[in-house]
Amino acid sequence: MKKALITGITGQDGSYLTELLLEKGYTVHGIVRRSSSFNRGRIEHLIQNTDIYGETLFLHYGDLSDSSALNRIIEKTQPDEVYNLAAQSHVGISFKVPEYTCDVDAIGVVRLLDALRETGMAGSSKFYQASTSELFGSSPPPQGMNTPFRPRSPYAAAKLCAHWMVVNYREGYNMHASSGILFNHESPRRGENFVTRKIVREAARIKKGLSGRLSLGNLDARRDWGHAKDYVRAMYLMLQQPKADDYVIATGVMHSVRDFLDEAFSYLQLDWHDFVVTDPRYMRPTEVDALRGDASKAEKILGWKPEINFASLVREMVDAEMTRLN
């Protein structure tokens, strides 16, 4: 039975990846941060299942800022695969906490890679790094593996450092270390401070008469939005390859924030123009205008293709919000 270690297990991607690996017969170990308030809602259904929790799913306290904890957990769990999904992942917030963002998203990756070396697991554990389309920044679409990196935020700059550290550990220490340059991916489990979740949440509240206004930033930003379930499948496939490499994971289709509003509000038979206002507080100091990925390498080598389209994604998110309100 294979063993996987997941950082960021309580997040959107971590929860879907955990479900996928458990279905494939893995034992899954997750790293969680100590907090006075629990943030395990996305995996609570697994924790409450006595056939899973304590049998094939285990949680360990740790943090990407704590080298000793990472070493101890890796030494204890001896994972076949390590998926690093933990991060300060909000682009806008990274402008407010750039030092913390760099410590977790850049140096934290170095701590984890070095923990694998120090515990003697570098030659046997396969490593996945959650990279991001934000690396491409101002480079025009479509963005693929040969597109120059031009980060436009502290988050993107920190992730770029991590990306190149993975390359250096792969080439310098012969580690099976891969990065997935994932374009935007959403789901009903997306954090509430991300624009897609904010849109569907307020649309549902407006439909229920609980709200009357939605404040947003740049409505013209265009993104390549996919479903998190599809994207964690790509993560898994990367670590099943005999040779480590980096891949762009994307749908290849671009939509604007306005398009997302159209899809979400029209599904509820509402006109978003009646409720949405732009608020300068949500504008970023530097904006990434357009992201559309070229995932042809992943399709060719991994056999990966997205299965859930844009409209289905948005409607699933809206349905989930309506269910929560009911």
N, C-alpha and C positions, 0 to 999 in steps of 0.2 A: 504494500500500500504506500503510495507516494505521500510525502508530507510537504505542505506549502506553508510559508509564512507571509502574512499580508500586513503591511502597515496601512493605516487608513481604512481598516476593516469596517468601521462604523459609518463610512461615507457612502455616497451613491454607488460609485464603482466598486468599492470594497464589498458591499452587501451583495451585489449581483455576481461578482466574481466568486464570493464564498459559496453562493448557491450553485453556481456552475461546477466548481471543483468538488463539492460534496456529491453532486449528482454523478460525477465521474469517479467516485470512490476514493477521493483524497481524504487524508486527515488534515484539517486546516487549523493553523495557529494564527491568532491575530494579536497585534499590539494595540493597546488602548491607553490613552492618557488618563492619569488620575484626576478626577474632577469632583467638586462637591455636588454637582448635578449630573445625572446620567444622560448620556447622549448616544443611546444604543437602540433607538427606536427602529432603525432600518434592519437590524438583525434580531430584534426582540423575539420574533416568531421562531427563530432558530434556537435562541437561548432557552425559551420555554419548552422546547421539545426535548424531553429527557432521553430520547433515543439518539439525539445528536449532541447536545451540549454535555461535555464531560466524557464523551465517547469518541466523536470524530471532529469536534469543534472545541477549541480551547482558547482562552483569552489571557494575555499577559500584560502587566503594567509596564509601560516604557514610553520613550519619547525620542524623536530624532535629534533632540538636543542633548541626549544623555548617552555618551559612548559606552559607558560601563554597562548600562542596562541592555543596550543592543548586543554587546558581546555576550552577556550572560544569557539572553534569550536565544541567540543563535546557537550557542554552545549547548544549551539545554534541549532545543527542539531538533537540531540537526536537519534543517529543511532541504529537500531536493530542489525546491523552487522558492524564490523570494520575489514577491511583487511589492514594489515600493509605490504606493498610491497616496501616502500621507503628504500633505503640503498645506501651506497657506495659499489657497487656490483662487482667491478672489482678486481679479486684476485691479479693480478700483480701490480696494482696501490696501493693496500693496503700496500705493502712493502715500498712504497714511502711516504704514508701518514697514518701511523699506528694510530696515536693519533686521527686524524679526523675520521678514519674508526671506531674506538672503540666508539667514542662519538656518532656517528649516529647509527651504527649497533647494539651496545650493550646498552649504556645508553639511547639512543633515544627510545628504546623499553620499558625500565623501565618508562620513562616519559609518554609514551602513556598508558601503563597499569595503572599507578598511576592516570593519568587524568581521566580514567574511574571510578576509585574508588572515587576520590575527587568530581566528579560531580554526584555521586550517580547512575552511570550507570553500575556498575560492576555486578549487579544482573540481568540486563535486556539485556545488549548488549553482543552479541557473538563476540569473538575476534579470528582472524586468523593471525598467524605469518609466514612470508615467511622464512623458514629455508633452509638449503642447504646441498647437498651431500658432500661439502667440509669439513663438520664436521668429516667425516670418515677418511679423510686424508690418512695415511699410512696403515690403516686396509685393508686387502686383500678382493677382491670381491668374492662372491656377498655380498653387504652390505644391511642389513635389520635392523629391530627395535632392535635386540639383539646384533648388531655389536658394538664394543667399539668405542667411539669417539677419534680420534687422529688428531686434526687439525694441518695443516702444513703452515698456513699463518696468518697474522694479521686479514684478513677478516674472515677466518674460526674460529679463536679464539673469535672474537667479536660476531659472530653469535652463537657460542656455549654458551657464556654468556647469550645471549638473549633467546636461547632455554631453558636453565634451569630456567631463570626468569619466562618464561611462565608456566613451570611446577609448580614453587613455588606459583605463583599467582593463578593458577588453584586449587592447593591443599590447599593453605593457606586461600584464600578468596572465595572459591567455585565459581570461575569465569568459564564461558564457554569459555575457551581459548585453542586453538589447534595450533599445529605447523605442517606445511607440509614440510617434508624434501625432497625438490624437487631436482632431478638430472637435469643435463644440459638440457635446453629446449630453442629452437631457433624458428625463424620465419623471414619473411622479415622485421619485425620491430625491430630486434635485433640491438643493438648499434654498430656503425662502428668500435669501438676499440676492439670488441670481435673477437676471431679467426675465427669463422664460417662465420660471416658477412664479415670479411676482406678477406677471401678466395673467397667467391662468388662475392664480389665486384670487386676484381682484376681480377678474371677469366673473368668476363663480359667485363672489360676494355681491357684486353688482346685480347679477341675475336674481339673487335671493333677497335683494333689497337691503343688504347689510352695508353697502358702500355706494358712493356716488362719484368717486374720482380716482384716477390712477396717474401718479406722477412718474415720469420716466425721463431718461436723458436723451441720447442721440438716437432718433428713430430711423436714421438713414444708414446706420451700421449694418453691414451685410455679413452673414456668417453661413458656414456649412454645418447645418445641424443634423445630427444623427441620434440614434437611441443608444443609451448606455449598455443595454443588453447585447447589442451587436458588437460594441466596442470591447467589452470584457472578453468576448469570444476571440477577438483578435489578439488580446494580451496572452491568452492561453496558447493560441497557435504559435506565437513567437517562441515560446519556451519549449515547444515540441520539435523545433528544428534542430538538425545536427550542428548547424553553424549559427552563431549569434550575429545579429545585424539590426539595423534600424529601419523602421517602416513608417510611412504616412498612412494614417487611418482616417478615412473621410468618405462622404457619400458622393462628392463631386458635384453637388447641387447647392446653389447659394440662394439664400432668402434674406430679406431685410427685416428689421424689427417691425416695420409696418406690415410686412407679409405675415409675420407671426401674430400680430394683433388682428389682422383680417381673419386668419384661420380660427383663432380662439374665440373671438367675439361673434363672428358669423355663425359658428357652430351653436352658440347659445341664442341666436337670433337677435343679436345686439349690434349696434354700430359704434365702434370704438371711438370715432370722432366726437361722440357726445360726452365722453368721459375722460379721455386722456389729455393731460397737459404736460408740456415739457418743463423740466425743472433744472436750472443751471447747477444745482448741487450734485446732480448725477452725471455731469460732464467730466471727462477725464482730462488731465493736463495735456496728454498726447493720446490721440485716438488711432486705432487700427480700423481702416475704412472697410476693407473687403478681404475675406478669407474663403477660399474654395480649394479643397485639396485634391491632389492627384494620387489616388491609392492604387495605381496600376501595378506597382511592385508587390504590394500585399496580395493583390488578386492573383498575380502570376506565381508567386512563391508559396504563399500561405493558403491559397485557394479561398481567400476571404472576400465576401461581398456583404454589404448591408442588406438586411431583410425587411426593415421597417421604414416606410417612407415618411416624409415630412408631415403630411396631413394626418396620418395614423398616429404619429408621435404626439402632435399637438392635441388631438382629440382624446387620446388616452390620458394625457395630463389634465385636461379639463374634466373628464369623467371622474378622475380620482379626486379632484377638488370638490366636485359636487357631492361625491360620496362622503367625503370628510364632513362637509357641512350638514349632510342629512343625518 
